[in-house]
């Protein structure tokens, strides 16, 4: 069927090739004036032109009058830990006592505290959690999620998490998923990183490749977790098996992850909080995206990473939710408010960082362009409940969207 959106307010299309880098001085190159219409057929944007022109040409299309409301692309959450269960709320007291993440892990918190309940949960329980989280993401304008495994930490459990995630990706009227294997997240309780790294290479990774569900591999490359050498071995074996590469790097200290990311030319290196400038420049030169995760320092009570520094140097970057048991938000508009209202990032720069830029690291399963509004692209749009597009990131705690169009379907909030 054909659906025609008329009387579109300001349209933030963000159309173009490659990542948007540096400060956006001229917003008009990415924001169209009010008065356009958007023709959608099935799940694709067919034509963008003045409303009156489209109404006269496509008389049989179903018309939705937006009454001047602003429109932005569907948001792309390029880093989530979607499937897990258990409650680690007690850890906030340990943080307030000044304990580090490593010390919390030694007390029985951290990743290991999520593994046992996740292994013990049924498939239906985990699937239910996943569906509820995807609905919450959609309510906050996210139309596509990258979703990692990583709370199984043995071959059987990691394969099960990927299998459940694959099932969720087939559920209608939910964001699309891009699946990542992250068995190299931490060592199992009672085991060593060294023995687990060997098990990953000899058993778990071959099984993941044979299963054929994950599109990418990720690893927690950080002092105290997987070393540079272990990370390199696992990532190279993953690439040999046909997986794209992602990394968690330099979350707590500069551990050299940025240098390895640039050498391997991974798709994205996330966290990157303490990566040094030489490594950031090398990453950019190697076309490695820096994936900032502002929800993590927010939850941990830390300072924020150097967003503005990347703008000044024209380095490509994105941001994502890092939804996990210790960072339980799926609202990209809320996280964007942190960038805009606490880190002096402009609303359009923040928007580009979780749409066009993040989409480049996590392709849509249809193969169509997403994270921007353009003819021939996927029909993923957010209609703001008002005429000013900047409102998308200025309502923390509330969804700013009246309506989301998900692959051509209307999702009312």
C-alpha positions as CSV (number, residue, x, y, z in Angstrom):
1,X,0.0,0.0,0.0
2,X,1.0,3.6,-0.4
3,X,0.9,6.0,2.5
4,X,1.4,9.8,2.1
5,X,2.6,12.0,4.9
6,X,1.5,15.6,4.2
7,X,2.2,19.0,5.8
8,X,5.5,17.8,7.3
9,X,7.1,20.4,9.6
10,X,10.9,20.8,9.6
11,X,12.4,17.6,8.2
12,X,15.8,16.6,9.6
13,X,16.8,14.2,6.8
14,X,20.5,13.9,7.5
15,X,20.9,12.5,4.0
16,X,24.4,11.8,2.6
17,X,27.2,9.3,2.4
18,X,29.6,8.3,5.1
19,X,29.7,9.6,8.7
20,X,29.0,13.2,9.7
21,X,32.2,14.6,11.3
22,X,33.0,17.9,13.0
23,X,30.7,20.6,14.2
24,X,27.7,21.2,12.0
25,X,27.8,24.9,11.3
26,X,25.1,25.1,8.6
27,X,22.1,23.1,9.7
28,X,20.2,23.9,6.5
29,X,22.1,21.3,4.6
30,X,20.4,18.6,6.8
31,X,17.1,20.3,7.7
32,X,14.4,21.0,5.1
33,X,11.9,23.7,5.5
34,X,8.2,22.9,6.4
35,X,5.8,21.9,3.7
36,X,7.2,18.7,2.2
37,X,5.4,15.4,1.9
38,X,6.8,11.9,2.1
39,X,5.4,9.0,0.0
40,X,5.9,5.6,1.5
41,X,5.2,2.3,-0.3
42,X,5.3,-0.8,1.9
43,X,8.5,-0.3,3.8
44,X,10.4,2.1,1.5
45,X,10.4,5.9,1.1
46,X,9.5,6.4,-2.6
47,X,9.4,10.2,-3.0
48,X,10.0,13.4,-1.0
49,X,8.4,16.5,-2.6
50,X,6.1,19.4,-1.8
51,X,2.9,18.1,-0.1
52,X,0.5,19.7,-2.7
53,X,2.4,18.1,-5.6
54,X,2.3,14.6,-4.0
55,X,-1.4,14.9,-3.1
56,X,-2.2,15.8,-6.7
57,X,-0.2,13.0,-8.1
58,X,-1.0,10.2,-5.7
59,X,-4.7,10.4,-5.2
60,X,-5.2,6.8,-4.1
61,X,-2.6,6.9,-1.3
62,X,-3.7,6.8,2.3
63,X,-3.0,10.4,3.7
64,X,-1.7,11.2,7.1
65,X,-1.7,15.0,7.8
66,X,1.2,15.8,10.2
67,X,-0.1,19.3,10.8
68,X,3.4,20.8,10.8
69,X,5.0,18.4,13.3
70,X,8.7,18.0,12.9
71,X,10.2,14.7,11.6
72,X,13.5,13.1,12.3
73,X,15.0,9.7,11.3
74,X,14.4,6.5,13.2
75,X,17.0,6.3,15.9
76,X,19.7,3.5,15.8
77,X,20.9,2.1,19.0
78,X,24.2,0.6,18.0
79,X,25.3,-1.0,21.3
80,X,23.0,-3.0,23.6
81,X,23.2,-6.0,25.8
82,X,19.6,-7.0,25.2
83,X,19.2,-10.4,26.8
84,X,19.8,-11.1,30.4
85,X,18.0,-11.4,33.7
86,X,18.7,-10.8,37.4
87,X,19.0,-7.6,39.5
88,X,22.3,-5.9,40.4
89,X,20.8,-2.8,42.1
90,X,22.7,-3.5,45.3
91,X,25.9,-2.5,43.5
92,X,25.0,1.2,43.7
93,X,25.9,1.2,47.4
94,X,29.3,-0.3,46.6
95,X,29.9,2.4,44.0
96,X,29.0,5.1,46.5
97,X,31.5,3.6,48.9
98,X,34.2,4.2,46.3
99,X,34.7,0.7,45.1
100,X,36.0,0.2,41.5
101,X,34.3,-2.0,39.0
102,X,37.0,-4.6,39.5
103,X,36.5,-4.6,43.3
104,X,32.7,-4.9,42.8
105,X,33.3,-7.9,40.6
106,X,35.5,-9.5,43.3
107,X,32.6,-9.1,45.8
108,X,30.3,-11.1,43.6
109,X,28.9,-8.2,41.5
110,X,29.6,-7.3,37.9
111,X,29.1,-9.4,34.9
112,X,29.4,-12.7,36.8
113,X,26.4,-11.7,39.0
114,X,24.2,-11.7,35.8
115,X,25.4,-14.9,34.3
116,X,23.9,-17.3,36.9
117,X,20.3,-16.0,36.7
118,X,20.6,-15.7,32.9
119,X,21.7,-19.3,32.5
120,X,18.9,-20.4,34.8
121,X,16.1,-18.5,33.0
122,X,13.9,-20.3,30.5
123,X,13.9,-19.3,26.8
124,X,10.4,-17.9,27.2
125,X,11.5,-15.8,30.2
126,X,14.4,-14.3,28.3
127,X,12.3,-13.7,25.2
128,X,9.7,-11.9,27.3
129,X,12.4,-9.6,28.7
130,X,13.7,-9.0,25.2
131,X,10.3,-8.1,23.8
132,X,9.5,-5.7,26.6
133,X,12.9,-4.0,26.2
134,X,12.4,-3.7,22.4
135,X,9.0,-2.1,23.0
136,X,10.5,0.4,25.3
137,X,13.2,1.2,22.8
138,X,10.5,1.8,20.1
139,X,8.5,4.0,22.5
140,X,11.6,6.2,22.6
141,X,12.1,6.3,18.9
142,X,14.6,3.5,18.3
143,X,13.8,1.6,15.1
144,X,16.9,-0.6,15.0
145,X,19.1,-2.3,17.7
146,X,22.4,-3.9,17.7
147,X,22.1,-6.7,20.3
148,X,24.9,-8.7,21.9
149,X,25.1,-12.0,23.7
150,X,27.6,-12.2,26.5
151,X,25.8,-13.2,29.7
152,X,26.1,-16.9,29.1
153,X,29.9,-17.3,29.1
154,X,29.9,-20.9,28.0
155,X,29.2,-22.4,24.6
156,X,25.7,-23.8,25.3
157,X,24.5,-20.6,26.9
158,X,25.9,-18.2,24.3
159,X,24.4,-20.2,21.5
160,X,21.0,-20.2,23.3
161,X,21.1,-16.4,23.7
162,X,21.8,-15.9,20.0
163,X,19.0,-18.3,19.2
164,X,16.5,-16.4,21.3
165,X,17.6,-13.1,19.8
166,X,17.1,-14.5,16.3
167,X,13.6,-15.4,17.3
168,X,12.9,-11.8,18.5
169,X,14.2,-10.4,15.2
170,X,11.2,-12.1,13.5
171,X,8.6,-10.5,15.8
172,X,6.5,-7.9,13.9
173,X,6.2,-4.3,14.9
174,X,9.4,-4.2,16.9
175,X,12.7,-2.7,16.0
176,X,15.0,-4.7,13.7
177,X,18.0,-6.4,15.2
178,X,21.6,-6.8,14.2
179,X,23.1,-9.7,16.3
180,X,26.6,-9.8,17.8
181,X,28.3,-12.7,19.6
182,X,30.1,-11.5,22.7
183,X,31.2,-14.6,24.5
184,X,34.5,-12.8,25.2
185,X,32.8,-10.6,27.8
186,X,34.5,-11.8,31.0
187,X,35.7,-15.1,32.5
188,X,33.1,-17.5,34.0
189,X,32.9,-17.5,37.8
190,X,35.6,-19.6,39.2
191,X,37.5,-19.8,35.9
192,X,40.5,-17.9,34.5
193,X,40.6,-15.5,31.5
194,X,43.5,-17.6,30.0
195,X,41.6,-20.9,30.1
196,X,38.4,-19.3,28.9
197,X,40.1,-17.6,26.0
198,X,41.5,-21.0,24.9
199,X,38.0,-22.5,25.3
200,X,36.5,-19.7,23.1
201,X,39.0,-20.3,20.3
202,X,38.8,-24.1,20.4
203,X,35.1,-24.6,21.1
204,X,32.8,-21.7,21.5
205,X,33.7,-19.5,18.5
206,X,33.6,-22.4,16.0
207,X,30.2,-23.3,17.3
208,X,29.0,-19.7,16.9
209,X,30.3,-19.6,13.3
210,X,28.6,-23.0,12.6
211,X,25.3,-21.8,14.1
212,X,25.4,-18.8,11.6
213,X,23.2,-16.4,13.6
214,X,25.6,-13.7,14.7
215,X,26.8,-11.2,12.1
216,X,29.5,-9.7,14.3
217,X,31.9,-10.5,17.1
218,X,32.8,-8.3,20.1
219,X,35.3,-8.5,22.9
220,X,35.9,-6.7,26.2
221,X,39.5,-5.7,25.6
222,X,40.5,-4.1,28.9
223,X,43.3,-4.6,31.5
224,X,41.9,-7.2,34.0
225,X,39.7,-8.7,31.3
226,X,40.8,-9.9,27.9
227,X,44.4,-8.8,27.0
228,X,45.5,-7.2,23.8
229,X,47.0,-10.5,22.7
230,X,43.9,-12.6,23.5
231,X,41.7,-9.9,21.9
232,X,43.7,-10.0,18.7
233,X,43.6,-13.8,18.5
234,X,39.9,-14.0,19.1
235,X,39.1,-11.2,16.7
236,X,41.3,-12.5,13.9
237,X,39.7,-16.0,14.3
238,X,36.3,-14.3,14.2
239,X,37.1,-12.4,11.0
240,X,38.4,-15.6,9.5
241,X,35.0,-17.2,10.3
242,X,33.2,-14.4,8.4
243,X,32.2,-12.2,11.3
244,X,32.5,-8.4,11.3
245,X,34.5,-7.1,14.3
246,X,33.5,-4.7,17.1
247,X,35.4,-4.0,20.4
248,X,34.9,-2.6,23.9
249,X,38.0,-0.6,24.7
250,X,39.5,1.7,27.2
251,X,36.5,2.0,29.5
252,X,38.4,2.4,32.7
253,X,42.0,3.2,31.6
254,X,43.9,3.6,28.3
255,X,44.8,-0.1,27.8
256,X,45.9,0.1,24.2
257,X,42.6,-1.0,22.8
258,X,42.5,2.0,20.4
259,X,45.8,1.0,18.8
260,X,44.6,-2.6,18.3
261,X,41.3,-1.4,16.9
262,X,43.0,0.7,14.3
263,X,45.4,-2.1,13.4
264,X,42.6,-4.6,12.9
265,X,40.3,-2.0,11.3
266,X,37.3,-3.1,13.3
267,X,33.9,-1.5,12.5
268,X,33.6,0.3,15.8
269,X,35.5,0.6,19.1
270,X,33.1,1.4,21.9
271,X,33.4,3.1,25.3
272,X,36.8,4.6,24.2
273,X,36.6,6.8,27.3
274,X,40.3,7.0,28.0
275,X,41.8,6.3,24.5
276,X,44.7,8.6,23.8
277,X,44.7,11.1,21.0
278,X,47.2,9.3,18.8
279,X,45.1,6.1,18.9
280,X,41.9,8.1,18.2
281,X,43.5,9.6,15.1
282,X,44.7,6.2,14.0
283,X,41.3,4.8,14.5
284,X,39.7,7.5,12.3
285,X,42.4,7.0,9.6
286,X,41.5,3.3,9.6
287,X,37.8,4.1,9.3
288,X,37.1,2.8,12.8
289,X,34.1,4.5,14.5
290,X,34.4,5.6,18.1
291,X,31.2,4.5,19.8
292,X,30.6,6.6,22.9
293,X,28.3,5.2,25.6
294,X,27.3,8.2,27.8
295,X,24.8,6.1,29.9
296,X,27.7,4.2,31.4
297,X,29.6,7.1,33.1
298,X,26.1,8.5,34.0
299,X,25.3,5.2,35.8
300,X,28.8,4.9,37.3
301,X,29.1,8.6,38.4
302,X,32.1,9.2,36.3
303,X,33.1,12.1,34.0
304,X,31.9,12.0,30.4
305,X,34.2,11.1,27.5
306,X,35.6,13.8,25.2
307,X,32.7,14.3,22.7
308,X,33.8,17.8,21.8
309,X,37.4,16.7,21.3
310,X,36.3,14.4,18.5
311,X,34.3,17.2,16.9
312,X,37.4,19.5,17.0
313,X,39.5,16.9,15.3
314,X,36.8,15.8,12.8
315,X,36.9,12.2,14.1
316,X,33.9,10.0,13.3
317,X,31.9,9.0,16.4
318,X,28.4,7.7,17.4
319,X,26.7,7.2,20.7
320,X,24.4,4.3,21.9
321,X,22.7,3.2,25.1
322,X,24.9,0.4,26.3
323,X,21.8,-1.1,27.9
324,X,22.9,-3.7,30.4
325,X,22.2,-4.7,34.0
326,X,24.3,-1.7,35.3
327,X,23.0,0.9,32.8
328,X,19.2,0.3,32.5
329,X,18.1,2.9,30.0
330,X,16.9,2.4,26.4
331,X,16.1,6.0,25.8
332,X,18.4,7.6,23.3
333,X,16.6,10.9,23.7
334,X,17.4,10.9,27.4
335,X,21.1,10.1,26.6
336,X,21.1,12.8,24.0
337,X,19.9,15.3,26.6
338,X,23.1,14.5,28.5
339,X,25.2,15.4,25.5
340,X,23.2,18.5,24.7
341,X,22.5,19.9,28.2
342,X,25.6,18.8,30.0
343,X,28.3,18.5,27.3
344,X,27.5,21.4,25.0
345,X,26.8,19.1,21.9
346,X,24.3,20.6,19.5
347,X,21.0,18.8,19.0
348,X,21.7,18.1,15.4
349,X,25.2,16.7,16.1
350,X,23.7,14.4,18.8
351,X,21.1,13.3,16.4
352,X,23.6,12.5,13.7
353,X,25.5,10.5,16.2
354,X,22.6,8.1,16.9
355,X,21.2,7.9,13.4
356,X,23.4,8.3,10.3
357,X,26.7,7.6,12.0
358,X,25.5,4.7,14.1
359,X,23.6,3.2,11.2
360,X,27.0,2.8,9.4
361,X,28.1,0.4,12.1
362,X,25.0,-1.7,12.2
363,X,23.3,-2.3,8.8
364,X,19.6,-2.8,8.4
365,X,18.6,-6.4,7.6
366,X,16.8,-5.3,4.5
367,X,20.0,-3.9,3.0
368,X,18.3,-0.5,2.7
369,X,19.8,2.8,4.0
370,X,18.6,3.7,7.4
371,X,19.5,6.4,10.0
372,X,18.5,9.1,7.5
373,X,15.4,10.1,5.5
374,X,16.0,9.7,1.7
375,X,14.3,8.3,-1.3
376,X,14.9,4.6,-1.6
377,X,15.7,4.3,2.1
378,X,13.8,2.3,4.7
379,X,10.7,4.1,6.0
380,X,11.8,4.5,9.6
381,X,10.8,8.0,10.9
382,X,9.9,9.7,14.1
383,X,7.2,12.4,14.3
384,X,7.8,14.8,17.1
385,X,4.9,16.0,19.2
386,X,5.4,19.6,18.1
387,X,6.8,21.9,15.4
388,X,10.4,22.1,16.6
389,X,12.8,19.2,15.9
390,X,15.1,20.2,18.7
391,X,12.5,18.9,21.2
392,X,13.7,15.3,20.4
393,X,16.5,15.6,23.0
394,X,15.0,18.1,25.5
395,X,12.4,16.0,27.4
396,X,14.4,13.6,29.6
397,X,12.1,11.1,31.3
398,X,9.4,11.4,28.5
399,X,9.3,10.3,25.0
400,X,9.2,13.3,22.6
401,X,7.4,11.4,19.9
402,X,3.8,11.4,18.9
403,X,4.3,8.6,16.4
404,X,7.0,6.4,15.0
405,X,6.8,4.9,11.5
406,X,8.6,1.5,11.6
407,X,9.3,0.1,8.1
408,X,6.2,1.9,6.9
409,X,3.9,0.9,9.7
410,X,2.3,3.5,12.1
411,X,3.3,3.0,15.7
412,X,1.3,5.4,18.0
413,X,2.8,6.1,21.4
